[in-house]
């Protein structure tokens, strides 16, 4: 969805 | 998690530990730019805003806490610890924060993946991290005498960036839909800023001599 925040790096 | 990402995180961690070692045990921050360290505090504070809202892994959360905590404590030491503060090259470390921050704020507002608060702040932190090393490189150029720990600190930081690029290449070829142009370009710019320093670092290492930058 729009608000999905998908950063899995540091 | 691939081996390049892990190596990148570990060299990043090692760089912070080397700097803390210098500051905590030798009680010296000679040759270390407070401006760069303060910019790193801003980088981590804006990037890890999601620390309580998005959970990736215990590893990620723990590393975020370590990078936040260590950057805050380095700045605290340099500003408020009497013995450490005395060794700070205040007259040489004159770079203006806003000179780097303003363009990054504007760029993050203009160029981002999504226009949400977290995403713009995350993007700002990427742009700012790319240039945060500049005050440090300018300070090195001015003082020219670099002790081993400061040299190792910058070498490890540059190594961290290099491993992250390998990580992105690896992920691009192994994961579908893994495309992050903003991260890649700002990461590449950041790594290129180290190129000159790396050149002289390797030269001094090859000749077994103390690292000295040309005037």
Backbone of each chain as ProteinMPNN parsed JSONL, in Angstrom:
{"seq_chain_A": "XXXXXXXXXX", "coords_chain_A": {"N_chain_A": [[0.834, -1.212, 0.0], [0.252, 2.405, -0.01], [1.557, 3.686, 2.159], [3.513, 2.0, 2.839], [6.68, 1.256, 4.003], [9.657, 0.445, 2.878], [12.418, -0.061, 3.576], [15.171, -1.986, 4.058], [17.782, -1.803, 4.557], [20.73, -0.392, 6.186]], "CA_chain_A": [[0.0, 0.0, 0.0], [0.948, 3.679, -0.191], [2.389, 4.08, 3.291], [4.483, 0.951, 3.126], [8.027, 1.811, 4.074], [10.313, -0.854, 2.661], [13.879, 0.001, 3.606], [15.705, -3.026, 4.938], [19.228, -1.595, 4.733], [20.995, 0.541, 7.293]], "C_chain_A": [[0.866, 1.259, 0.0], [1.938, 4.005, 0.931], [3.459, 3.048, 3.621], [5.903, 1.48, 2.972], [8.983, 0.617, 4.022], [11.843, -0.788, 2.659], [14.433, -1.033, 4.591], [17.22, -2.904, 5.099], [19.471, -0.507, 5.767], [21.456, 1.917, 6.824]], "O_chain_A": [[2.094, 1.166, 0.009], [3.021, 4.534, 0.68], [4.219, 3.214, 4.575], [6.267, 2.065, 1.952], [9.107, -0.13, 4.992], [12.484, -1.408, 1.811], [14.192, -0.957, 5.795], [17.866, -3.77, 5.689], [18.553, 0.206, 6.171], [21.713, 2.796, 7.646]]}, "seq_chain_B": "XXXXXXXXXXXXXXXXXXXXXXXXXXXXXXXXXXXXXXXXXXXXXXXXXXXXXXXXXXXXXXXXXXXXXXXXXXXXXXXXXXXXXXXXXXXXXXXXXXXXXXXXXXXXXXXXXXXXXXXXXXXXXXXXXXXXXXXXXXXXXXXXXXXXXXXXXXXXXXXXXXXXXXXXXXXXXXXXXXXXXXXXXXXXXXXXXXXXXXXXXXXXXXXXXXXXXXX", "coords_chain_B": {"N_chain_B": [[20.036, -10.859, 3.647], [23.269, -10.555, 2.527], [26.731, -11.507, 1.966], [28.223, -9.254, 1.285], [26.753, -7.067, 2.19], [26.807, -7.629, 4.932], [29.583, -7.474, 5.384], [29.915, -4.79, 4.789], [28.364, -3.533, 6.809], [29.83, -4.409, 9.001], [32.378, -3.241, 8.603], [31.589, -0.613, 8.806], [30.756, -0.561, 11.476], [33.226, -1.183, 12.653], [34.671, 1.113, 11.966], [33.438, 3.08, 13.513], [34.018, 2.061, 16.049], [36.816, 2.266, 16.068], [37.102, 5.023, 16.047], [35.833, 5.712, 18.464], [37.538, 4.392, 20.181], [39.909, 5.832, 19.886], [39.035, 8.335, 20.86], [38.009, 7.699, 23.422], [39.994, 6.186, 24.822], [42.533, 7.308, 24.231], [41.918, 9.837, 24.633], [41.766, 11.843, 22.754], [40.799, 13.901, 20.021], [42.066, 14.849, 17.898], [42.411, 15.941, 14.575], [39.932, 14.978, 13.9], [36.826, 15.755, 12.478], [34.411, 17.707, 13.934], [32.212, 18.759, 12.697], [31.59, 16.935, 10.63], [30.929, 14.727, 12.264], [28.686, 15.736, 13.605], [26.983, 16.027, 11.449], [26.633, 13.325, 10.831], [25.148, 12.526, 13.066], [22.754, 13.834, 12.484], [22.175, 12.552, 10.074], [21.714, 9.837, 10.926], [19.684, 10.241, 12.791], [17.588, 11.2, 11.195], [17.291, 9.138, 9.371], [16.691, 6.849, 10.829], [14.2, 7.246, 11.931], [12.163, 5.515, 11.743], [12.525, 3.601, 13.572], [10.903, 2.708, 15.691], [8.602, 2.11, 14.4], [8.781, 0.498, 12.107], [9.65, -2.825, 11.725], [12.36, -4.774, 10.865], [14.398, -6.669, 11.422], [15.954, -8.133, 14.338], [18.643, -7.753, 14.228], [18.84, -5.483, 12.464], [17.482, -3.466, 13.988], [19.08, -3.396, 16.271], [21.561, -2.583, 15.218], [20.84, -0.072, 14.283], [20.355, 1.242, 16.708], [22.938, 1.135, 17.757], [24.399, 2.717, 15.906], [23.085, 5.172, 16.177], [23.503, 5.691, 18.941], [26.339, 5.64, 19.153], [27.118, 7.724, 17.425], [25.948, 9.954, 18.653], [27.34, 9.861, 21.104], [29.988, 10.29, 20.322], [29.88, 12.942, 19.392], [29.1, 14.143, 21.785], [31.371, 13.657, 23.431], [33.328, 15.163, 22.014], [32.357, 17.734, 22.223], [31.803, 18.212, 24.976], [33.463, 16.797, 26.781], [36.129, 17.566, 28.737], [38.999, 17.036, 28.443], [39.104, 15.77, 25.934], [37.888, 17.671, 24.304], [39.782, 19.687, 24.349], [41.673, 18.852, 22.524], [40.586, 19.28, 20.094], [40.586, 20.456, 16.757], [39.609, 23.271, 16.403], [39.933, 25.733, 14.986], [40.6, 24.941, 12.427], [38.5, 23.456, 11.544], [36.141, 24.449, 9.891], [33.928, 24.215, 8.259], [30.651, 24.926, 7.046], [27.593, 23.749, 8.311], [25.041, 24.25, 7.167], [25.526, 24.793, 4.567], [25.883, 22.353, 3.408], [23.563, 21.029, 4.24], [21.203, 22.427, 3.402], [20.997, 22.233, 0.453], [20.596, 19.461, 0.388], [18.178, 19.128, 1.743], [16.436, 20.483, -0.004], [16.804, 18.95, -2.337], [15.853, 16.473, -1.468], [13.182, 17.079, -1.12], [12.463, 17.487, -3.713], [13.346, 15.248, -5.247], [12.471, 12.037, -4.75], [11.364, 8.74, -3.739], [8.773, 8.325, -2.81], [6.29, 10.652, -1.765], [6.142, 10.964, 1.207], [6.31, 11.62, 4.737], [8.238, 10.023, 6.206], [9.612, 8.882, 4.057], [10.704, 11.088, 2.669], [12.377, 12.123, 4.624], [14.095, 9.954, 4.952], [15.252, 9.924, 2.412], [16.501, 12.437, 2.434], [18.435, 11.866, 4.381], [20.036, 10.085, 3.003], [21.123, 11.679, 0.957], [22.459, 13.559, 2.538], [24.285, 11.944, 3.894], [25.93, 11.258, 1.822], [27.521, 13.504, 1.432], [28.487, 14.144, 3.912], [31.062, 13.522, 4.759], [32.71, 15.429, 3.754], [33.538, 17.839, 5.35], [35.351, 16.507, 7.017], [37.29, 15.555, 5.206], [38.253, 17.954, 4.234], [39.346, 19.005, 6.568], [41.428, 17.159, 6.992], [42.998, 17.716, 4.787], [43.812, 20.243, 5.44], [45.189, 20.034, 7.916], [46.95, 18.022, 7.419], [48.658, 16.31, 8.838], [48.197, 13.119, 9.749], [47.121, 10.883, 12.126], [47.502, 7.332, 12.824], [45.065, 6.128, 13.702], [43.037, 7.924, 12.91], [43.392, 7.842, 10.16], [42.804, 5.109, 9.712], [40.147, 5.088, 10.527], [38.838, 6.658, 8.518], [39.507, 5.15, 6.299], [38.146, 2.73, 6.869], [35.49, 3.656, 6.873], [35.218, 4.382, 4.186], [35.542, 1.853, 3.11], [33.258, 0.586, 4.019], [31.33, 1.895, 2.419], [32.124, 0.998, -0.1], [31.636, -1.814, 0.088], [28.852, -1.734, 0.313], [28.091, -0.981, -2.231], [28.83, -3.25, -3.706], [27.008, -4.978, -2.506], [24.561, -3.892, -3.441], [24.799, -4.395, -6.175], [24.855, -7.188, -6.14], [22.3, -7.725, -5.032], [20.686, -6.616, -6.985], [20.947, -8.421, -9.072], [20.033, -10.758, -7.936], [17.587, -10.429, -6.658], [14.221, -9.983, -7.53], [12.69, -6.97, -8.681], [14.34, -5.306, -7.197], [15.243, -2.24, -7.131], [16.725, 0.744, -6.593], [17.286, 3.696, -7.331], [17.92, 6.231, -6.208], [19.214, 5.655, -3.794], [21.412, 4.261, -4.834], [22.759, 6.101, -6.538], [23.389, 8.241, -4.779], [24.944, 6.807, -3.012], [27.026, 6.043, -4.65], [28.176, 8.52, -5.341], [29.039, 9.269, -2.804], [30.997, 7.286, -2.327], [32.842, 7.881, -4.312], [33.863, 10.267, -3.389], [35.711, 9.419, -1.582], [37.773, 8.5, -3.097], [40.169, 9.89, -3.728], [41.343, 10.109, -1.197], [41.714, 7.361, -0.641], [43.579, 6.711, -2.579], [45.952, 7.999, -1.705], [46.172, 6.775, 0.737], [46.675, 4.074, 0.104], [49.039, 4.402, -1.258], [50.792, 5.272, 0.795], [50.667, 3.045, 2.372], [51.727, 1.059, 0.733], [54.323, 1.995, 0.397], [55.052, 1.774, 2.927], [54.964, 3.952, 4.65], [54.202, 6.817, 6.748], [50.941, 8.184, 6.536], [50.535, 10.94, 4.492], [49.032, 13.804, 3.209], [49.136, 15.54, 0.077], [49.875, 19.068, -0.242]], "CA_chain_B": [[21.395, -10.442, 4.041], [24.346, -11.237, 1.812], [28.045, -11.342, 2.584], [28.714, -7.889, 1.042], [26.034, -6.199, 3.122], [27.346, -7.9, 6.267], [30.935, -6.911, 5.421], [29.731, -3.339, 4.831], [27.934, -3.147, 8.157], [30.907, -4.679, 9.961], [33.415, -2.216, 8.465], [31.008, 0.603, 9.363], [30.846, -0.726, 12.926], [34.645, -1.103, 13.02], [35.116, 2.506, 11.852], [32.924, 3.784, 14.689], [34.762, 1.576, 17.21], [38.159, 2.844, 15.996], [36.997, 6.424, 16.447], [35.54, 5.735, 19.897], [38.766, 3.952, 20.84], [40.795, 6.995, 19.883], [38.496, 9.379, 21.723], [37.793, 7.244, 24.79], [41.195, 5.729, 25.529], [43.659, 8.234, 24.078], [41.347, 11.136, 25.014], [42.128, 12.819, 21.734], [40.001, 13.925, 18.803], [42.86, 15.616, 16.932], [42.22, 15.5, 13.197], [38.561, 14.525, 13.668], [35.938, 16.886, 12.239], [33.152, 17.713, 14.683], [31.14, 19.054, 11.73], [31.205, 15.66, 10.025], [30.271, 13.899, 13.275], [27.343, 16.281, 13.841], [26.173, 15.677, 10.282], [26.26, 11.912, 10.976], [24.038, 12.463, 14.025], [21.546, 14.223, 11.746], [21.915, 11.473, 9.11], [21.111, 8.677, 11.58], [18.428, 10.64, 13.436], [16.527, 11.318, 10.193], [17.098, 7.873, 8.666], [16.148, 5.797, 11.693], [12.938, 7.678, 12.524], [11.243, 4.383, 11.666], [13.026, 2.539, 14.455], [9.823, 2.149, 16.508], [7.398, 1.844, 13.614], [8.917, -0.614, 11.159], [10.588, -3.823, 12.23], [12.899, -5.645, 9.825], [15.019, -7.781, 12.142], [16.627, -7.712, 15.573], [19.933, -7.256, 13.75], [18.666, -4.116, 11.97], [17.141, -2.553, 15.084], [20.244, -3.288, 17.141], [22.561, -1.771, 14.518], [20.354, 1.312, 14.283], [20.61, 1.786, 18.044], [24.387, 1.308, 17.914], [24.859, 3.868, 15.117], [22.555, 6.379, 16.822], [24.171, 5.888, 20.222], [27.762, 5.948, 19.0], [27.318, 9.053, 16.831], [25.642, 10.926, 19.7], [28.38, 9.903, 22.138], [31.191, 10.915, 19.752], [29.661, 14.392, 19.423], [29.123, 14.561, 23.194], [32.782, 13.673, 23.84], [34.072, 16.247, 21.356], [31.858, 19.034, 22.67], [31.689, 18.45, 26.413], [34.506, 16.161, 27.597], [37.161, 18.612, 28.773], [40.292, 16.608, 27.886], [38.93, 15.499, 24.504], [37.585, 18.938, 23.633], [41.019, 20.464, 24.244], [42.466, 18.39, 21.381], [39.799, 19.519, 18.88], [41.154, 21.488, 15.871], [38.471, 24.151, 16.144], [40.21, 26.776, 13.985], [40.709, 24.35, 11.092], [37.259, 22.753, 11.206], [35.245, 25.607, 9.76], [32.875, 23.958, 7.273], [29.309, 25.3, 7.514], [26.6, 22.67, 8.164], [23.906, 24.596, 6.308], [26.013, 24.767, 3.2], [25.624, 20.992, 2.921], [22.219, 20.551, 4.573], [20.137, 23.063, 2.614], [20.792, 21.57, -0.847], [20.08, 18.103, 0.603], [16.755, 19.264, 2.08], [15.736, 20.829, -1.243], [16.866, 17.814, -3.243], [14.972, 15.418, -0.946], [11.801, 17.497, -1.378], [12.215, 17.412, -5.161], [13.59, 13.92, -5.806], [12.255, 10.988, -3.751], [10.567, 7.638, -4.299], [7.387, 8.589, -2.435], [6.199, 11.9, -1.016], [5.623, 10.801, 2.568], [7.255, 12.197, 5.695], [9.345, 9.096, 6.449], [10.371, 8.653, 2.829], [11.48, 12.293, 2.374], [13.435, 12.187, 5.638], [15.035, 8.886, 4.604], [15.978, 10.374, 1.226], [17.383, 13.504, 2.909], [19.574, 11.258, 5.086], [20.921, 9.493, 1.987], [21.854, 12.78, 0.307], [23.373, 14.174, 3.503], [25.385, 11.007, 4.175], [26.844, 11.275, 0.681], [28.455, 14.632, 1.509], [28.844, 14.415, 5.313], [32.487, 13.309, 4.976], [33.468, 16.56, 3.198], [34.297, 18.602, 6.355], [36.461, 15.674, 7.487], [38.337, 15.524, 4.183], [38.838, 19.297, 4.209], [40.195, 19.113, 7.766], [42.64, 16.367, 6.731], [43.789, 18.446, 3.809], [44.395, 21.422, 6.097], [46.159, 19.697, 8.96], [47.884, 17.172, 6.69], [49.28, 15.227, 9.607], [47.121, 12.194, 10.075], [47.6, 9.749, 12.919], [47.054, 6.043, 12.301], [43.665, 5.819, 13.995], [42.182, 8.749, 12.06], [43.515, 7.264, 8.819], [42.052, 3.851, 9.682], [38.725, 5.432, 10.624], [38.332, 7.08, 7.214], [39.664, 3.997, 5.421], [37.052, 1.796, 7.146], [34.247, 4.279, 6.405], [35.204, 4.229, 2.73], [35.351, 0.432, 2.852], [31.821, 0.346, 4.237], [30.606, 2.331, 1.224], [32.481, 0.1, -1.199], [30.912, -3.076, 0.262], [27.435, -1.522, 0.041], [27.901, -0.984, -3.688], [28.829, -4.666, -4.097], [25.731, -5.496, -2.019], [23.488, -3.477, -4.355], [24.966, -5.139, -7.433], [24.443, -8.556, -5.84], [20.847, -7.772, -4.854], [20.043, -6.307, -8.262], [20.935, -9.62, -9.906], [19.447, -11.93, -7.278], [16.236, -10.176, -6.161], [13.352, -9.283, -8.481], [12.16, -5.657, -8.258], [15.224, -4.532, -6.325], [15.765, -1.083, -7.864], [16.675, 1.958, -5.763], [18.214, 4.612, -7.998], [18.36, 7.323, -5.329], [20.205, 5.065, -2.893], [22.61, 3.882, -5.582], [23.511, 7.265, -7.031], [24.002, 8.969, -3.665], [25.986, 5.935, -2.488], [28.164, 6.085, -5.57], [28.8, 9.828, -5.141], [29.731, 9.205, -1.523], [32.188, 6.451, -2.451], [33.803, 8.581, -5.159], [34.518, 11.304, -2.589], [36.815, 8.795, -0.868], [38.748, 7.957, -4.042], [41.419, 10.607, -3.566], [41.91, 9.688, 0.081], [42.144, 5.975, -0.809], [44.786, 6.715, -3.399], [47.101, 8.337, -0.86], [46.241, 5.777, 1.801], [47.343, 2.899, -0.453], [50.415, 4.803, -1.567], [51.561, 5.278, 2.037], [50.691, 1.656, 2.85], [52.633, 0.336, -0.149], [55.685, 2.443, 0.685], [55.278, 1.579, 4.355], [55.247, 5.264, 5.234], [53.089, 7.485, 7.399], [50.062, 8.824, 5.564], [50.601, 12.399, 4.389], [48.355, 14.281, 2.004], [49.844, 16.66, -0.543], [49.277, 20.373, 0.062]], "C_chain_B": [[22.43, -11.247, 3.259], [25.689, -10.863, 2.436], [28.588, -9.918, 2.415], [28.065, -6.89, 1.998], [26.593, -6.374, 4.536], [28.747, -7.294, 6.413], [30.869, -5.383, 5.51], [29.35, -2.862, 6.216], [29.066, -3.319, 9.167], [32.049, -3.653, 9.836], [32.897, -0.88, 8.999], [31.127, 0.58, 10.892], [32.291, -0.567, 13.389], [35.138, 0.343, 12.97], [34.686, 3.299, 13.081], [33.707, 3.372, 15.941], [36.175, 2.156, 17.241], [38.129, 4.295, 16.482], [36.721, 6.554, 17.949], [36.772, 5.34, 20.712], [39.735, 5.122, 20.975], [40.323, 8.033, 20.898], [38.459, 8.933, 23.183], [39.089, 6.881, 25.505], [42.366, 6.694, 25.403], [43.228, 9.641, 24.484], [41.751, 12.229, 24.023], [41.171, 12.737, 20.552], [40.731, 14.763, 17.756], [42.652, 15.053, 15.529], [40.821, 15.012, 12.878], [37.654, 15.743, 13.528], [34.652, 16.751, 13.035], [31.971, 17.961, 13.739], [30.65, 17.763, 11.078], [30.456, 14.793, 11.024], [28.86, 14.404, 13.57], [26.422, 15.984, 12.658], [25.743, 14.205, 10.346], [25.136, 11.728, 11.991], [22.725, 12.787, 13.316], [21.166, 13.133, 10.737], [21.18, 10.318, 9.797], [19.774, 9.03, 12.224], [17.3, 10.735, 12.416], [16.27, 9.988, 9.485], [16.391, 6.841, 9.532], [14.924, 6.262, 12.471], [11.958, 6.511, 12.617], [11.562, 3.301, 12.698], [11.921, 1.905, 15.31], [8.608, 1.741, 15.688], [7.546, 0.706, 12.603], [10.014, -1.559, 11.641], [11.044, -4.719, 11.09], [13.507, -6.887, 10.471], [15.653, -7.242, 13.413], [17.984, -7.113, 15.217], [19.823, -5.794, 13.317], [18.413, -3.121, 13.102], [18.336, -2.319, 15.994], [21.304, -2.39, 16.513], [22.135, -0.306, 14.482], [20.64, 1.974, 15.632], [22.101, 2.055, 18.25], [24.865, 2.552, 17.157], [24.336, 5.19, 15.689], [23.347, 6.693, 18.086], [25.618, 6.311, 20.054], [27.955, 7.34, 18.394], [27.005, 10.153, 17.85], [26.791, 11.009, 20.713], [29.676, 10.507, 21.607], [31.059, 12.443, 19.797], [29.7, 14.907, 20.862], [30.561, 14.682, 23.698], [33.496, 14.901, 23.274], [33.639, 17.616, 21.851], [32.063, 19.252, 24.172], [32.733, 17.776, 27.284], [35.745, 17.053, 27.556], [38.456, 18.208, 28.074], [40.191, 16.381, 26.374], [38.729, 16.809, 23.745], [38.842, 19.785, 23.412], [41.835, 20.09, 22.996], [41.782, 18.679, 20.042], [40.391, 20.682, 18.07], [40.068, 22.475, 15.445], [38.726, 25.154, 15.002], [40.226, 26.229, 12.553], [39.375, 23.78, 10.592], [36.123, 23.758, 11.038], [34.107, 25.412, 8.771], [31.502, 24.32, 7.85], [28.314, 24.173, 7.243], [25.546, 22.989, 7.098], [24.259, 24.556, 4.831], [25.796, 23.379, 2.574], [24.171, 20.577, 3.124], [21.114, 21.122, 3.696], [19.927, 22.411, 1.249], [20.213, 20.159, -0.687], [18.592, 18.128, 0.941], [15.953, 19.527, 0.803], [15.671, 19.638, -2.192], [15.919, 16.691, -2.794], [13.509, 15.766, -1.183], [11.445, 17.345, -2.853], [12.307, 15.984, -5.694], [13.524, 12.868, -4.708], [11.432, 9.89, -4.402], [9.088, 7.836, -4.014], [7.343, 9.878, -1.619], [5.469, 11.665, 0.309], [6.702, 11.312, 3.5], [8.485, 11.306, 5.89], [10.252, 8.961, 5.226], [11.235, 9.869, 2.484], [12.635, 12.429, 3.372], [14.516, 11.146, 5.349], [15.914, 9.327, 3.418], [16.959, 11.493, 1.583], [18.627, 12.903, 3.571], [20.552, 10.615, 4.102], [21.771, 10.567, 1.325], [22.889, 13.37, 1.27], [24.545, 13.245, 3.814], [26.421, 11.058, 3.057], [27.907, 12.364, 0.819], [28.968, 14.91, 2.921], [30.343, 14.279, 5.573], [33.312, 14.531, 4.529], [34.202, 17.406, 4.248], [35.505, 17.822, 6.873], [37.613, 15.662, 6.476], [39.033, 16.885, 4.078], [39.782, 19.476, 5.4], [41.511, 18.349, 7.577], [43.586, 17.113, 5.811], [44.506, 19.62, 4.471], [45.464, 21.045, 7.108], [47.282, 18.839, 8.396], [48.566, 16.113, 7.529], [48.187, 14.349, 10.19], [47.681, 11.064, 10.922], [46.959, 8.466, 12.394], [45.568, 5.795, 12.505], [42.716, 6.639, 13.117], [42.204, 8.216, 10.624], [42.708, 5.986, 8.693], [40.549, 4.105, 9.733], [38.156, 5.778, 9.244], [38.44, 5.937, 6.2], [38.499, 3.01, 5.603], [35.709, 2.356, 6.679], [34.112, 4.136, 4.886], [34.968, 2.779, 2.338], [33.891, 0.036, 2.994], [31.015, 0.733, 2.994], [30.873, 1.407, 0.039], [31.715, -1.219, -1.121], [29.42, -2.902, -0.031], [27.154, -1.503, -1.458], [27.893, -2.424, -4.205], [27.51, -5.327, -3.69], [24.577, -5.139, -2.966], [23.573, -4.236, -5.677], [24.468, -6.574, -7.243], [22.914, -8.66, -5.759], [20.106, -7.505, -6.152], [19.913, -7.565, -9.117], [20.245, -10.817, -9.253], [18.013, -11.703, -6.801], [15.4, -9.474, -7.228], [12.857, -7.968, -7.87], [13.077, -4.891, -7.322], [15.888, -3.411, -7.127], [15.621, 0.15, -6.979], [17.682, 2.968, -6.288], [18.775, 5.681, -7.066], [19.453, 6.828, -4.383], [21.513, 4.803, -3.629], [23.437, 5.09, -5.982], [24.154, 8.021, -5.872], [25.103, 8.128, -3.022], [27.243, 5.967, -3.338], [28.926, 7.405, -5.427], [29.64, 9.808, -3.865], [31.039, 8.422, -1.639], [33.265, 7.149, -3.268], [34.547, 9.664, -4.382], [35.727, 10.741, -1.835], [37.979, 8.435, -1.788], [40.134, 8.564, -3.845], [42.138, 10.168, -2.283], [42.473, 8.268, -0.016], [43.461, 5.889, -1.571], [46.021, 6.97, -2.543], [47.278, 7.347, 0.287], [47.003, 4.537, 1.314], [48.813, 3.179, -0.777], [51.289, 4.729, -0.31], [51.708, 3.86, 2.581], [51.709, 0.839, 2.047], [54.093, 0.7, 0.155], [56.033, 2.319, 2.161], [55.635, 2.89, 5.064], [54.002, 5.835, 5.899], [52.263, 8.236, 6.356], [50.198, 10.345, 5.614], [49.929, 12.829, 3.103], [49.152, 15.431, 1.398], [49.132, 17.973, -0.242], [48.369, 20.829, -1.084]], "O_chain_B": [[22.454, -12.476, 3.328], [25.762, -10.01, 3.321], [29.317, -9.423, 3.275], [28.72, -6.0, 2.539], [26.825, -5.396, 5.247], [29.061, -6.679, 7.432], [31.663, -4.759, 6.214], [29.93, -1.911, 6.739], [29.244, -2.498, 10.067], [32.621, -3.241, 10.844], [33.658, -0.102, 9.576], [31.54, 1.559, 11.514], [32.558, 0.098, 14.39], [35.925, 0.762, 13.819], [35.459, 4.088, 13.625], [34.024, 4.208, 16.787], [36.68, 2.5, 18.309], [39.007, 4.736, 17.224], [37.305, 7.403, 18.622], [37.017, 5.88, 21.791], [40.301, 5.362, 22.042], [41.112, 8.544, 21.692], [38.83, 9.693, 24.078], [39.268, 7.229, 26.671], [43.116, 6.882, 26.36], [44.064, 10.528, 24.658], [42.034, 13.367, 24.397], [40.778, 11.648, 20.131], [40.113, 15.318, 16.847], [42.709, 13.841, 15.322], [40.529, 14.668, 11.733], [37.7, 16.656, 14.353], [33.89, 15.803, 12.843], [30.875, 17.444, 13.951], [29.446, 17.523, 10.985], [29.448, 14.181, 10.671], [27.942, 13.607, 13.762], [25.233, 15.722, 12.837], [24.622, 13.871, 9.962], [24.268, 10.875, 11.807], [21.716, 12.11, 13.514], [19.987, 12.826, 10.562], [20.143, 9.868, 9.311], [18.841, 8.227, 12.209], [16.163, 10.386, 12.731], [15.15, 9.734, 9.043], [15.587, 6.052, 9.036], [14.636, 5.737, 13.546], [11.048, 6.509, 13.446], [10.956, 2.23, 12.701], [11.982, 0.716, 15.621], [7.69, 1.104, 16.204], [6.572, 0.029, 12.275], [11.14, -1.149, 11.923], [10.224, -5.352, 10.424], [13.171, -8.014, 10.11], [15.863, -6.037, 13.548], [18.422, -6.122, 15.801], [20.616, -4.957, 13.748], [19.048, -2.068, 13.169], [18.584, -1.198, 16.436], [21.879, -1.536, 17.188], [22.964, 0.592, 14.63], [21.105, 3.113, 15.694], [22.483, 3.066, 18.838], [25.637, 3.348, 17.691], [25.042, 6.198, 15.69], [23.804, 7.82, 18.279], [26.081, 7.231, 20.727], [28.861, 8.064, 18.804], [27.705, 11.164, 17.911], [27.172, 12.103, 21.131], [30.396, 11.169, 22.355], [31.991, 13.147, 20.184], [30.259, 15.97, 21.133], [30.927, 15.682, 24.316], [34.198, 15.599, 24.007], [34.44, 18.55, 21.9], [32.448, 20.342, 24.596], [32.879, 18.156, 28.446], [36.336, 17.272, 26.498], [38.959, 18.936, 27.218], [41.092, 16.759, 25.626], [39.32, 17.027, 22.687], [38.953, 20.504, 22.419], [42.592, 20.909, 22.476], [42.325, 18.365, 18.983], [40.664, 21.752, 18.614], [39.661, 22.509, 14.284], [37.855, 25.392, 14.166], [39.914, 26.94, 11.598], [39.153, 23.64, 9.389], [35.263, 23.904, 11.907], [33.387, 26.366, 8.474], [31.23, 24.047, 9.019], [28.191, 23.696, 6.114], [25.203, 22.156, 6.259], [23.411, 24.319, 3.97], [25.56, 23.255, 1.373], [23.602, 19.866, 2.295], [20.199, 20.405, 3.29], [18.796, 22.066, 0.908], [19.433, 19.709, -1.526], [17.832, 17.27, 0.493], [14.931, 18.888, 0.555], [14.627, 19.35, -2.777], [15.271, 16.044, -3.617], [12.686, 14.881, -1.418], [10.29, 17.106, -3.205], [11.469, 15.552, -6.485], [14.397, 12.804, -3.842], [10.87, 10.078, -5.481], [8.243, 7.553, -4.863], [8.27, 10.16, -0.86], [4.337, 12.108, 0.501], [7.865, 11.428, 3.115], [9.622, 11.76, 5.76], [11.478, 8.93, 5.337], [12.377, 9.707, 2.052], [13.744, 12.808, 2.994], [15.707, 11.425, 5.485], [17.13, 9.134, 3.415], [18.094, 11.509, 1.108], [19.741, 13.376, 3.347], [21.759, 10.602, 4.344], [22.978, 10.4, 1.151], [24.027, 13.645, 0.892], [25.674, 13.707, 3.979], [27.621, 10.923, 3.295], [29.046, 12.188, 0.386], [29.79, 15.805, 3.116], [30.849, 14.872, 6.526], [34.484, 14.649, 4.888], [35.39, 17.676, 4.069], [36.557, 18.404, 7.138], [38.779, 15.75, 6.861], [40.243, 16.959, 3.863], [40.874, 20.027, 5.262], [42.576, 18.835, 7.958], [44.799, 17.141, 6.019], [45.639, 19.953, 4.125], [46.526, 21.666, 7.154], [48.425, 18.922, 8.845], [49.016, 15.103, 6.987], [47.374, 14.782, 11.007], [48.602, 10.364, 10.502], [46.0, 8.507, 11.623], [44.884, 5.313, 11.602], [41.711, 6.118, 12.634], [41.169, 8.147, 9.96], [42.009, 5.783, 7.7], [39.773, 3.423, 9.064], [37.115, 5.252, 8.848], [37.569, 5.777, 5.346], [37.938, 2.515, 4.625], [34.881, 1.616, 6.148], [33.042, 3.813, 4.37], [34.279, 2.499, 1.357], [33.358, -0.74, 2.201], [30.127, -0.005, 2.567], [29.965, 1.078, -0.725], [31.201, -1.697, -2.132], [28.786, -3.814, -0.562], [26.099, -1.957, -1.902], [27.059, -2.784, -5.037], [26.96, -6.138, -4.436], [23.724, -5.977, -3.257], [22.559, -4.665, -6.228], [23.746, -7.104, -8.088], [22.312, -9.563, -6.341], [19.045, -8.076, -6.405], [18.908, -7.761, -9.801], [19.909, -11.785, -9.935], [17.288, -12.668, -6.561], [15.837, -8.462, -7.776], [12.636, -7.888, -6.662], [12.644, -3.916, -6.706], [16.95, -3.601, -7.721], [14.504, 0.552, -6.655], [18.789, 3.087, -5.764], [19.962, 6.001, -7.124], [20.477, 7.485, -4.193], [22.593, 5.088, -3.111], [24.654, 5.115, -5.797], [25.322, 8.404, -5.952], [26.093, 8.676, -2.538], [28.364, 5.926, -2.831], [30.156, 7.42, -5.395], [30.784, 10.263, -3.843], [32.068, 8.845, -1.112], [34.453, 7.033, -2.969], [35.709, 9.953, -4.667], [36.65, 11.478, -1.489], [39.061, 8.098, -1.307], [41.139, 7.854, -3.8], [43.339, 9.899, -2.273], [43.574, 7.999, 0.465], [44.338, 5.09, -1.24], [47.014, 6.249, -2.641], [48.394, 7.11, 0.749], [47.867, 4.014, 2.019], [49.691, 2.334, -0.6], [52.394, 4.187, -0.348], [52.73, 3.511, 3.171], [52.453, 0.033, 2.605], [54.974, -0.16, 0.168], [57.121, 2.689, 2.6], [56.489, 2.927, 5.95], [52.885, 5.386, 5.639], [52.8, 8.838, 5.426], [49.997, 10.959, 6.662], [50.215, 12.292, 2.033], [49.773, 16.209, 2.123], [47.923, 17.988, -0.012], [47.776, 21.906, -1.011]]}, "name": "protein", "num_of_chains": 2, "seq": "XXXXXXXXXXXXXXXXXXXXXXXXXXXXXXXXXXXXXXXXXXXXXXXXXXXXXXXXXXXXXXXXXXXXXXXXXXXXXXXXXXXXXXXXXXXXXXXXXXXXXXXXXXXXXXXXXXXXXXXXXXXXXXXXXXXXXXXXXXXXXXXXXXXXXXXXXXXXXXXXXXXXXXXXXXXXXXXXXXXXXXXXXXXXXXXXXXXXXXXXXXXXXXXXXXXXXXXXXXXXXXXXX"}
